[in-house]
Amino acid sequence: MNHYSAIVLCAGRGSRTGLQYNKMFYKIDHKTIYEMTMSVFLNDERCKQVVVVCKDEERDDFASLIQDPRITFTQGGKERQDSVFEGLKKVTEDYVLIHDGARPYLKKDLIDRILVCLESHDACLPMVKCKDTIKRVIDGKVIETLKREELYQAQTPQSFRTSLIYQAYDEAIRTHQQVTDDASVVELLHHDVYVVEGDYDNIKVTTKEDL
């Protein structure tokens, strides 16, 4: 599997960072988070298309930062899953990698592992093992201590055969299912999702501390 499209989600408000503007425009070492995130895809010749999902009023700002004929813009929806579905409508390749724009430390070797997984499977999810003990808490009281060896943290890009993830999102939105990540949508179809070794450096910029 050599060619793929990428969807990069840039429409979030990022209010938890404390910024008064979209965190995708925040600069780290003189580069915006947007430019850092996009670079790994645009420097990969296997990436034939990048669909940037953003607010319509910010499209020109994003377009001014990077000019590349592979970039297509589309407007985000009300919820994350709506934004992903809008991006999927623009995808041209048979396989798609769906990535949080606020994960600027994605590395090529993780993409390599994902593409190897996609040669055999239609749904591949990068994950890292939880390092901490995780407990279920309800009303301020510990209910259960979960088995750490069974717990993993999901990352992006979450990657799929385009026809599968499109069908899954179409069904989820039509039936008003709420999900927190792309793999969850495929799980609703009772379709297997296969794990790819993730990267602890592939963090998502979410809070002030992350900045």
C-alpha positions in Angstrom: 0.0 0.0 0.0 1.9 3.0 -1.3 -0.6 6.0 -1.6 -2.8 7.6 1.0 -4.8 10.7 1.8 -4.5 12.5 5.2 -7.2 14.4 7.0 -5.8 17.0 9.4 -8.3 18.3 11.9 -7.7 22.0 12.6 -11.2 23.3 13.5 -11.1 23.0 17.3 -11.2 26.0 19.6 -8.5 24.8 21.9 -9.9 26.8 24.9 -8.0 24.6 27.4 -4.7 26.1 26.3 -5.8 29.5 27.5 -5.0 31.1 24.1 -7.3 33.7 22.6 -6.8 32.2 19.1 -6.7 28.8 17.4 -3.7 26.9 18.9 -2.8 25.7 15.4 -1.3 29.2 14.9 0.8 29.0 18.1 4.5 29.1 17.3 7.1 26.6 18.7 10.7 27.5 17.6 9.4 29.9 15.0 7.0 27.5 13.4 3.3 27.2 13.9 1.8 24.0 15.2 0.0 23.8 11.9 3.3 23.9 9.9 4.9 21.3 12.1 2.0 18.9 11.8 1.7 19.3 8.1 5.4 18.8 7.3 5.5 15.1 8.0 2.7 14.5 5.5 4.0 16.9 2.8 7.5 15.5 3.0 6.1 11.9 2.4 5.8 11.2 -1.3 3.2 8.5 -0.5 0.8 11.2 0.7 -1.1 12.2 -2.3 -3.6 14.5 -0.6 -4.0 16.4 2.6 -7.6 17.5 3.5 -7.4 20.3 6.1 -10.6 20.6 8.1 -10.9 24.2 9.5 -13.2 27.0 10.2 -14.2 28.8 7.1 -13.1 32.2 8.5 -9.6 30.8 9.1 -9.1 29.1 5.8 -7.1 32.0 4.2 -4.9 32.1 7.3 -4.0 28.5 6.9 -3.6 28.8 3.2 -1.1 31.6 3.6 1.2 29.5 5.7 1.7 26.6 3.3 1.1 26.4 -0.4 1.0 22.9 -1.8 -1.2 21.5 -4.6 -2.0 18.4 -2.5 -3.8 20.5 0.1 -7.6 20.7 0.0 -9.7 22.7 2.5 -13.1 21.9 3.9 -15.2 23.4 6.7 -15.5 21.7 10.0 -18.7 20.6 11.6 -20.3 21.1 15.0 -18.6 18.1 16.6 -15.3 16.3 15.8 -17.1 13.4 14.1 -18.9 15.9 11.9 -15.6 17.5 10.9 -14.1 14.1 10.1 -17.1 13.2 7.9 -16.8 16.4 6.0 -13.1 15.6 5.4 -13.9 12.1 4.3 -16.2 13.5 1.6 -13.1 15.1 0.0 -10.8 12.1 0.2 -9.5 10.7 -3.2 -7.3 7.8 -2.1 -8.3 4.3 -1.1 -6.7 4.7 2.3 -6.9 7.6 4.7 -4.9 8.7 7.8 -7.0 10.9 10.2 -4.8 13.0 12.4 -5.3 15.6 15.1 -3.8 18.9 13.9 -2.6 19.5 17.5 -0.2 16.5 17.4 2.9 18.3 15.8 5.5 15.6 16.8 4.3 12.9 14.5 7.3 11.0 13.0 7.7 9.3 9.6 8.5 5.9 11.3 5.1 5.8 12.9 3.5 6.4 9.5 5.7 3.6 8.1 4.3 1.2 10.8 0.8 2.3 10.0 1.1 1.7 6.3 2.6 -1.8 6.9 -0.5 -2.6 9.0 -2.8 -1.3 6.3 -1.3 -3.8 3.9 -3.1 -6.6 5.8 -5.9 -4.8 7.7 -8.6 -2.1 7.0 -8.4 -0.4 10.4 -5.2 0.4 12.2 -4.8 2.3 15.5 -1.5 3.6 17.0 -1.4 3.1 20.7 1.0 3.2 23.6 0.8 1.3 26.9 -0.5 3.2 29.9 2.4 3.9 32.3 0.2 4.8 35.3 -2.3 2.8 37.3 -5.8 3.7 36.2 -8.8 3.6 38.5 -12.5 4.0 37.9 -13.9 6.7 40.1 -17.6 7.5 40.6 -18.8 10.4 42.8 -15.3 10.8 44.3 -14.9 7.2 45.3 -12.7 4.5 43.7 -14.8 1.8 42.3 -12.3 -0.4 40.5 -8.5 -0.6 39.8 -8.1 -1.7 36.2 -5.4 -4.1 34.9 -2.7 -1.8 33.6 -1.2 -4.5 31.3 -4.5 -4.4 29.4 -4.7 -0.6 29.0 -3.5 1.4 26.1 -3.8 5.1 25.1 -5.1 5.8 21.6 -3.2 8.2 19.4 -3.5 9.5 15.8 -3.2 9.2 12.9 -5.9 6.5 13.0 -5.9 4.8 9.6 -8.5 3.0 7.5 -9.6 1.8 4.1 -11.6 4.9 3.0 -14.7 3.0 2.1 -14.9 1.4 5.6 -14.5 4.5 7.6 -16.8 6.5 5.4 -19.5 3.8 5.8 -18.9 3.7 9.6 -19.2 7.5 10.0 -22.3 7.6 7.7 -24.0 5.1 9.9 -22.9 6.7 13.2 -24.1 10.2 12.2 -27.4 8.8 10.7 -28.2 7.0 14.0 -26.9 9.8 16.2 -24.1 7.8 17.8 -21.6 9.9 19.8 -17.9 8.7 19.6 -14.6 10.1 20.9 -12.3 8.8 18.2 -12.3 7.3 14.7 -11.6 3.7 15.7 -14.7 3.8 18.0 -16.8 4.4 14.9 -15.5 1.3 13.2 -16.0 -0.7 16.4 -19.7 0.2 16.2 -19.8 -1.9 13.0 -18.2 -4.8 15.0 -15.2 -4.6 12.6 -11.7 -5.5 14.0 -9.3 -2.7 14.7 -5.6 -3.7 14.8 -3.0 -2.0 17.1 0.2 -0.4 15.8 3.0 0.6 18.2 2.6 4.3 18.9 5.1 6.9 20.0 5.2 8.5 23.5 6.5 11.7 21.8 3.4 12.0 19.7 1.6 14.1 22.2 -1.5 16.3 21.6 -1.2 19.9 22.6 -4.3 20.4 24.8 -3.5 22.4 27.9 -1.4 25.4 29.0 1.2 22.9 30.3 1.6 21.3 26.8 2.5 24.7 25.4 
